[in-house]
Every structure is written in C-alpha cells, then in structure tokens.
Amino acid sequence: LHKNSLIKAIDELIDGKSPIVLGKFSKEFENQYSRYIGSKYCSFVSNGLDALTIALKVIDTKEGDEILVPNHTYIATWLAVLNLGATIVPVPVKNDSLIIDENKIENLITSKTKAIIPVHLYGNVANIDHIKKLAKNYKLFIIDDAAQAHGSMSGDKKIGNYFDMSCFSFYPTKNLGALGEAGCITTNNSEFYNKINSIKNYGKSLMNPSINLYQGSNYRGDELQAAFLISKLKKLEEIIQKRNNILKIYQNLNKSEVSQYLRLITYSEFASPHLAVIKVNNGFIRNSLIEYLKENNIETMIHYINPCHKQSFIKKNQIRISDNVAKQAEEISNTILSLPMSEVHSIEEINYVIKCINKFFMEIIVNSCSSKSVF
C-alpha cells in the first residue's frame, strides 16, 4: 500500500504534475491530518525540532525569556528553546508516568516566563485542563511537544487540538513515521498558522513572496514524505490498537511477583503508546537486566540515558534548575528501560520478553544472590 503510493507520487513529481516543493502532497497531508486531529490548521514542516523552533519563533521567543519544560524529555524539546537564546526552566515529572507534573509548574513561573512546553512523552498525555488554567491565569503561551503522541486523546479530542500550537515529529520510529525526516504544527489560530507558513518558507509574505516579513528559514516539508504519510495515516488507528494490545500484556508485569523490582510506567487511558517503558529499582538491576535480555536476543533501549541538563554544551546561564529537579531527572535516566514495542511485534514475541524478565528476577536475583542489598 505505502510502496505503491510512493511510486505514484514519484512519477507525478517527475512528470511535473505537482510542484516539487509546497506541492499537492504536502497540502493533502495537511488537510487529512488536521481532519484527523480535529484542528483547524496543519502546516507540514521538515522535522519535529524545526516544528518546535517555528512555534517558538511565532510567539517571538527571545533572549531573556524563560520557557518551562519537563526535566525528563528528549533533547529536541530543550534545543528549540536554547537555539533561540531563551532560558530553560525544567519542571519535575510525575514518578508514575514521567509526564510533566502540573502541580509543580506554578512555583516556577516568574515575570520572565513566556511559555510552557508540556511533552506527551511515550504517547502519554499531560494534564491539559490544569496547564491551560495556569497559562490563562499567568497569560502564558502553551506549545505542546506531541512528537510521540500521534492519535493520543484527552477527553473527546485528540492531542494537537488543545493548545496554542502542537508540534509533531514523523521520524521513522514514530507511530506515524515517514521514510525520513518530517514534522508538522497544528493550531486553531489563523494568525499563528499564517506566521508558521511564512517562517517555514524563508519568512516570505504569503501575499507577495518578493517580500520577507520575518527572519525565517527553510523548514518546508518534503513532498515524498508527505505522500508516504498520506498512505500511512490510513493505518494509524490500526497501529495504535496493536501497540495498545502489546501494552496490555506488559501491564501484567505490574501484577506479578517481579513488581517489587520494576513497574511499567502508567499510561493514560487513551494514550497512543510510542514506547513501553519500565522503571527498575536501581541502575545495577537495570543494567544487569539489559545484558540478560541481550543474551536472550532481546533488544532494549534507554530513552533517555543522559538527562538533558547533563549535556556538556549547556551553560549555567542557559538553565534555571534546582538540585532536586536535577536529581530526579538523573534518577529516572539511571533506572528506566524501553522494552520491545511496535506494531510488527507478535504477541508471542512480547510474551517471550515477559518470560525472560520473570526468569531473570526469579531465578537469577531471588534464588542466586546471597545479598539483596542492591535490590
């Protein structure tokens, strides 16, 4: 299905039936994705990081502004802020879900705070109502990082239809992944939408392209990626259902004897799970489990092994973070582990993963270790 759509798009682009840049495939994907999300507008762009950068430019983010972000997220969330010269203010996350703790946001707001960037990490959903109320009270913008939340819902609406702007990534590993780099921004604000479309295209005026209204850049999406995504979008709900079926199996870990050593993080009811993440009691157990699963031909990953504030390029004047907030981020990075999770994994494969995890803890730890102090 996807291959045929891509070949057809290549033929049309080569034959001149569609513009190679800002053509019909981008427009069609924008229309289809905005309908799927329920938002008024969608702008197809080059990738998720560029989407965040554009959104921050739309609200005129500048040096001296403070942007509230989770202390645990992918570095792209932070880079978009830092690349514009603004200051990062990390917010603690909830220990059960690893999503920004809405109850810890207000104490970090100052007169310099410009926006909040909640991240729907792993397909989980942040507390939308609470964050919207805070933003209204303090007159702040909200740009949600929805790079891992395609199809996730809160209430009766999909993520991408709640805040000022929502930024998506279509990196190939995502639930809605392209064949390469791609992203988009959804919004219900026509003024923001027009500014997004100008900034992504060198800052050109939409009425007169010989005039540049903003210091923009080339953030335009690729037509072939758009064509591929048009095809894959038809399968997104099926992909979400398959991943949720896998997640339900992994949730049995929280009910088993090994739950004293690990737990699957909590996912909201209508999440579109991107990763299946467990949190282990400590780093020694986590690292030993990684090696054991590897010996049994099971690949795992750590998302993310280095907390953002520990990256060497970040200078002290670029971040306002307390010791406790930093400590929490470090503890999370030292104890989390992402288990196999994709729509192409079989139920048998996932059951095998669980079987190996149970065997590791029950036979190797419980029966073999003479000292349990590290556990």
Residue pairs with C-beta under 8 A, 6 or more apart in sequence:
1 231
1 234
1 235
2 228
2 231
2 232
5 227
5 228
5 230
5 231
6 179
6 224
6 227
6 228
6 231
8 227
9 18
9 25
9 223
9 224
9 227
9 228
10 224
12 18
13 20
13 23
13 223
13 224
18 24
18 25
18 223
19 223
20 223
21 220
21 223
22 201
22 220
23 223
25 223
25 224
25 226
25 227
25 230
26 44
26 220
26 221
26 223
26 226
28 226
28 230
29 42
29 44
29 184
29 221
29 226
29 227
29 229
29 230
29 233
30 41
30 42
30 43
30 44
30 184
31 42
32 230
32 233
33 42
33 44
33 184
33 186
33 229
33 233
34 40
34 41
34 42
34 186
36 151
36 158
36 233
36 236
37 158
37 159
37 160
37 161
37 166
37 186
38 157
38 158
38 160
38 161
39 160
39 161
39 166
39 186
39 187
39 188
40 187
40 188
40 190
40 193
41 186
41 187
41 188
41 189
41 190
41 193
42 184
42 185
42 186
43 184
43 185
43 186
43 187
43 193
43 196
43 197
43 200
44 182
44 183
44 184
44 220
44 221
44 226
45 51
45 54
45 182
45 183
45 184
45 185
45 196
45 200
45 219
45 220
45 221
46 181
46 182
46 183
46 200
46 218
46 219
46 220
46 221
46 222
47 169
47 170
47 171
47 181
47 182
47 183
48 76
48 145
48 147
48 167
48 168
48 169
48 170
48 171
48 183
49 76
49 79
49 80
49 169
49 183
50 183
50 200
50 219
51 167
51 168
51 169
51 183
51 184
51 185
51 219
52 76
52 77
52 80
52 117
52 143
52 145
52 167
53 80
53 83
53 84
53 219
54 185
54 196
54 199
54 200
54 219
55 80
55 143
55 164
55 165
55 167
55 185
55 196
56 67
56 80
56 81
56 84
56 86
56 115
56 143
57 84
57 199
57 214
57 216
58 165
58 192
58 195
58 196
58 199
59 114
59 115
59 141
59 143
59 164
61 67
61 81
61 84
61 86
61 114
61 115
62 84
62 85
62 86
63 84
63 85
63 86
64 85
64 86
64 87
64 112
65 86
65 87
65 112
65 113
65 114
65 115
66 86
66 87
66 88
66 89
66 110
66 112
66 113
66 114
66 320
67 81
67 86
67 87
67 88
67 89
67 113
67 114
67 115
67 116
67 117
68 89
68 90
68 91
68 105
68 108
68 109
68 113
68 115
68 116
68 117
69 77
69 78
69 81
69 88
69 89
69 90
69 91
69 100
69 117
69 119
70 77
70 90
70 91
70 93
70 99
70 100
70 117
70 118
70 119
70 121
71 90
71 91
71 92
71 93
71 307
71 308
71 309
71 321
71 325
71 326
71 328
71 329
72 93
72 98
72 121
72 304
72 307
72 308
72 328
72 329
72 332
72 333
73 119
73 121
73 145
73 304
73 308
74 119
74 121
74 147
74 303
74 304
75 304
75 308
75 311
76 145
76 147
76 169
77 117
77 119
77 145
77 308
78 88
78 308
78 314
81 87
81 88
81 117
82 88
82 314
82 318
86 114
87 112
87 317
87 318
87 319
87 320
88 308
88 314
88 318
88 319
88 320
88 321
89 108
89 113
89 319
89 320
89 321
90 308
90 309
90 319
90 321
90 325
90 326
90 329
91 100
91 101
91 104
91 105
91 108
91 325
92 100
92 101
92 104
92 324
92 325
92 328
93 99
93 100
93 101
93 328
93 332
94 100
94 101
96 265
96 266
97 124
97 265
97 266
97 267
97 268
98 121
98 122
98 124
98 265
98 277
98 279
98 332
98 336
99 118
99 119
99 120
99 121
99 124
99 125
99 126
99 127
100 118
100 119
100 126
100 131
102 126
102 127
102 130
102 131
102 134
103 130
105 116
105 131
105 134
106 134
109 134
109 138
109 140
113 138
113 140
114 140
114 141
115 140
115 141
115 142
115 143
116 131
116 134
116 135
116 140
116 141
116 142
116 143
117 142
117 143
117 144
117 145
118 126
118 131
118 142
118 144
118 145
118 163
119 126
119 144
119 145
119 147
120 126
120 144
120 145
120 146
120 148
120 149
120 152
120 159
121 148
122 148
122 265
122 267
122 271
122 273
122 274
122 275
122 277
122 303
123 148
123 149
123 152
123 175
123 243
123 267
123 271
123 272
123 273
123 274
123 275
124 149
124 152
124 265
124 266
124 267
124 268
124 271
124 273
125 149
125 152
125 153
125 154
125 159
125 268
125 270
125 271
126 144
128 154
128 155
128 162
128 163
131 142
131 163
132 142
132 162
132 163
134 140
135 141
135 142
141 164
142 163
142 164
143 163
143 164
143 165
143 166
143 167
144 159
144 160
144 162
144 163
144 165
144 166
144 167
145 167
146 152
146 159
146 160
146 166
146 167
146 168
147 167
147 168
147 169
147 171
147 174
147 183
148 169
148 174
148 175
148 274
148 275
149 159
149 160
149 168
149 271
149 272
149 274
150 168
150 174
150 175
150 176
150 236
150 272
151 158
151 159
151 175
151 176
151 236
151 237
151 240
151 272
152 158
152 159
152 268
152 270
152 271
152 272
153 159
153 270
153 272
154 162
154 268
154 270
159 166
160 166
160 168
160 186
161 186
161 188
164 187
164 189
164 192
165 185
165 186
165 187
165 189
165 192
165 196
166 185
166 186
166 187
167 183
167 184
167 185
168 176
168 183
168 184
168 185
168 186
169 182
169 183
170 176
170 177
170 178
170 181
170 182
170 183
170 184
170 225
170 229
171 177
171 178
171 181
171 182
172 178
172 179
172 180
174 274
175 236
175 239
175 240
175 243
175 272
175 274
175 343
176 229
176 232
176 233
176 236
176 239
177 232
178 225
178 228
178 229
178 232
179 224
179 225
179 228
180 222
180 225
181 222
181 225
182 221
182 222
182 225
182 226
182 229
183 221
184 221
185 196
187 193
187 196
194 206
195 214
197 206
198 204
198 205
198 206
198 213
198 214
198 216
199 214
199 216
199 217
199 219
200 216
200 217
200 218
200 219
200 220
201 216
201 218
201 219
201 220
202 212
202 216
202 217
202 218
203 212
203 213
203 214
203 215
203 216
203 217
204 211
204 212
204 213
204 216
205 211
205 212
205 213
238 343
239 343
240 272
240 273
242 343
243 272
243 273
243 274
243 341
243 342
243 343
244 271
244 272
244 273
245 347
246 273
246 276
246 341
246 345
246 347
246 350
247 264
247 267
247 273
247 276
247 341
249 347
249 350
249 351
249 354
250 264
250 276
250 278
250 339
250 341
250 350
250 354
251 264
252 354
253 259
253 262
253 263
253 264
253 278
253 354
253 357
254 263
254 264
256 358
257 358
257 361
257 362
258 357
258 358
258 361
258 362
261 280
261 281
261 285
261 361
261 365
261 375
262 278
262 279
262 280
262 281
262 285
262 357
262 361
263 278
263 279
264 276
264 277
264 278
265 277
265 278
265 279
265 336
267 273
273 341
274 341
275 303
275 338
275 341
276 338
276 339
276 340
276 341
277 303
277 336
277 337
277 338
277 339
278 336
278 337
278 339
279 332
279 335
279 336
279 337
280 286
280 289
280 335
280 336
280 337
281 335
281 375
282 334
282 335
282 374
282 375
283 334
283 335
284 374
285 365
285 374
285 375
286 334
286 335
286 336
286 337
288 360
288 364
289 300
289 337
289 357
289 360
290 300
290 337
292 356
292 360
292 364
293 299
293 300
293 353
293 356
293 357
293 360
294 300
296 356
298 340
298 352
298 353
298 356
299 340
300 337
300 338
300 339
300 340
301 337
301 338
302 333
302 336
302 337
302 338
303 336
303 338
304 333
305 333
306 333
307 326
307 329
307 330
307 332
307 333
308 314
308 329
309 319
309 321
309 326
309 329
310 330
339 353
340 349
340 350
340 353
365 375
369 375
